[in-house]
Amino acid sequence: MIELVRRSTNIPCAVGFGISKPEQAAEMAGLSDGVIVGSAIVKIIAEEGKDSVFHIGGYVRSMKDTIRDI
């Protein structure tokens, strides 16, 4: 699908379906121009409630650290 998008347009291509683990984000970051994580963050908010900001920060940091060198 990424190759099809790249052949059809020259705008950046980001992937955002099924990305919830750093390893998945790293794999998609190697193939695309960006990685979108939404549902996993919504799940953290649902689980942690008012304390979710701290947990989201750690989650996003783990994703960022995993894909930083790609």
Phi and psi in degrees as GROMACS dihedral restraints (atoms count N, CA, C in turn):
[ dihedral_restraints ]
;  ai    aj    ak    al  type     phi  dphi    fc
    3     4     5     6     1   -60.9    20    10
    4     5     6     7     1   -43.5    20    10
    6     7     8     9     1   -63.5    20    10
    7     8     9    10     1   -37.8    20    10
    9    10    11    12     1   -63.1    20    10
   10    11    12    13     1   -44.2    20    10
   12    13    14    15     1   -62.4    20    10
   13    14    15    16     1   -45.0    20    10
   15    16    17    18     1   -62.5    20    10
   16    17    18    19     1   -35.7    20    10
   18    19    20    21     1   -72.8    20    10
   19    20    21    22     1   -24.0    20    10
   21    22    23    24     1   -90.7    20    10
   22    23    24    25     1   -22.1    20    10
   24    25    26    27     1  -155.0    20    10
   25    26    27    28     1   164.5    20    10
   27    28    29    30     1  -109.4    20    10
   28    29    30    31     1    11.5    20    10
   30    31    32    33     1   -80.4    20    10
   31    32    33    34     1   156.7    20    10
   33    34    35    36     1   -58.6    20    10
   34    35    36    37     1   146.6    20    10
   36    37    38    39     1  -116.3    20    10
   37    38    39    40     1   119.3    20    10
   39    40    41    42     1  -114.9    20    10
   40    41    42    43     1   147.6    20    10
   42    43    44    45     1  -110.6    20    10
   43    44    45    46     1   135.9    20    10
   45    46    47    48     1  -146.2    20    10
   46    47    48    49     1    22.8    20    10
   48    49    50    51     1  -111.2    20    10
   49    50    51    52     1   124.7    20    10
   51    52    53    54     1    78.3    20    10
   52    53    54    55     1    16.1    20    10
   54    55    56    57     1   -94.3    20    10
   55    56    57    58     1   111.7    20    10
   57    58    59    60     1  -138.3    20    10
   58    59    60    61     1   -13.7    20    10
   60    61    62    63     1  -119.3    20    10
   61    62    63    64     1   148.4    20    10
   63    64    65    66     1   -54.3    20    10
   64    65    66    67     1   -37.3    20    10
   66    67    68    69     1   -64.7    20    10
   67    68    69    70     1   -38.5    20    10
   69    70    71    72     1   -66.8    20    10
   70    71    72    73     1   -42.1    20    10
   72    73    74    75     1   -61.7    20    10
   73    74    75    76     1   -41.9    20    10
   75    76    77    78     1   -63.8    20    10
   76    77    78    79     1   -42.6    20    10
   78    79    80    81     1   -61.9    20    10
   79    80    81    82     1   -46.8    20    10
   81    82    83    84     1   -70.4    20    10
   82    83    84    85     1   -32.6    20    10
   84    85    86    87     1   -64.7    20    10
   85    86    87    88     1   -30.5    20    10
   87    88    89    90     1   -73.7    20    10
   88    89    90    91     1   -18.6    20    10
   90    91    92    93     1  -106.3    20    10
   91    92    93    94     1   -22.4    20    10
   93    94    95    96     1  -126.5    20    10
   94    95    96    97     1  -177.6    20    10
   96    97    98    99     1   -91.5    20    10
   97    98    99   100     1   -10.9    20    10
   99   100   101   102     1  -167.3    20    10
  100   101   102   103     1   163.4    20    10
  102   103   104   105     1  -127.5    20    10
  103   104   105   106     1   132.6    20    10
  105   106   107   108     1  -113.0    20    10
  106   107   108   109     1   128.5    20    10
  108   109   110   111     1  -123.5    20    10
  109   110   111   112     1   117.3    20    10
  111   112   113   114     1  -125.3    20    10
  112   113   114   115     1   -58.9    20    10
  114   115   116   117     1   -60.7    20    10
  115   116   117   118     1   -36.2    20    10
  117   118   119   120     1   -65.4    20    10
  118   119   120   121     1   -36.2    20    10
  120   121   122   123     1   -71.2    20    10
  121   122   123   124     1   -40.3    20    10
  123   124   125   126     1   -60.7    20    10
  124   125   126   127     1   -39.0    20    10
  126   127   128   129     1   -63.3    20    10
  127   128   129   130     1   -41.9    20    10
  129   130   131   132     1   -61.8    20    10
  130   131   132   133     1   -42.6    20    10
  132   133   134   135     1   -60.9    20    10
  133   134   135   136     1   -43.8    20    10
  135   136   137   138     1   -63.3    20    10
  136   137   138   139     1   -38.3    20    10
  138   139   140   141     1   -78.3    20    10
  139   140   141   142     1   -37.5    20    10
  141   142   143   144     1  -102.6    20    10
  142   143   144   145     1   -14.8    20    10
  144   145   146   147     1    57.7    20    10
  145   146   147   148     1  -130.7    20    10
  147   148   149   150     1   -65.4    20    10
  148   149   150   151     1   -16.7    20    10
  150   151   152   153     1   -92.7    20    10
  151   152   153   154     1    10.0    20    10
  153   154   155   156     1   -69.6    20    10
  154   155   156   157     1   -25.9    20    10
  156   157   158   159     1   -57.6    20    10
  157   158   159   160     1   -45.4    20    10
  159   160   161   162     1   -60.1    20    10
  160   161   162   163     1   -45.5    20    10
  162   163   164   165     1   -69.1    20    10
  163   164   165   166     1   -38.9    20    10
  165   166   167   168     1   -64.1    20    10
  166   167   168   169     1   -41.6    20    10
  168   169   170   171     1   -57.6    20    10
  169   170   171   172     1   -45.4    20    10
  171   172   173   174     1   -65.3    20    10
  172   173   174   175     1   -39.4    20    10
  174   175   176   177     1   -64.3    20    10
  175   176   177   178     1   -49.6    20    10
  177   178   179   180     1   -63.3    20    10
  178   179   180   181     1   -39.5    20    10
  180   181   182   183     1   -60.9    20    10
  181   182   183   184     1   -42.2    20    10
  183   184   185   186     1   -65.0    20    10
  184   185   186   187     1   -37.4    20    10
  186   187   188   189     1   -66.5    20    10
  187   188   189   190     1   -47.8    20    10
  189   190   191   192     1   -60.7    20    10
  190   191   192   193     1   -45.0    20    10
  192   193   194   195     1   -63.3    20    10
  193   194   195   196     1   -34.5    20    10
  195   196   197   198     1   -70.2    20    10
  196   197   198   199     1   -36.9    20    10
  198   199   200   201     1   -98.4    20    10
  199   200   201   202     1    -3.1    20    10
  201   202   203   204     1   -53.0    20    10
  202   203   204   205     1   -42.0    20    10
  204   205   206   207     1   -91.3    20    10
  205   206   207   208     1     8.9    20    10
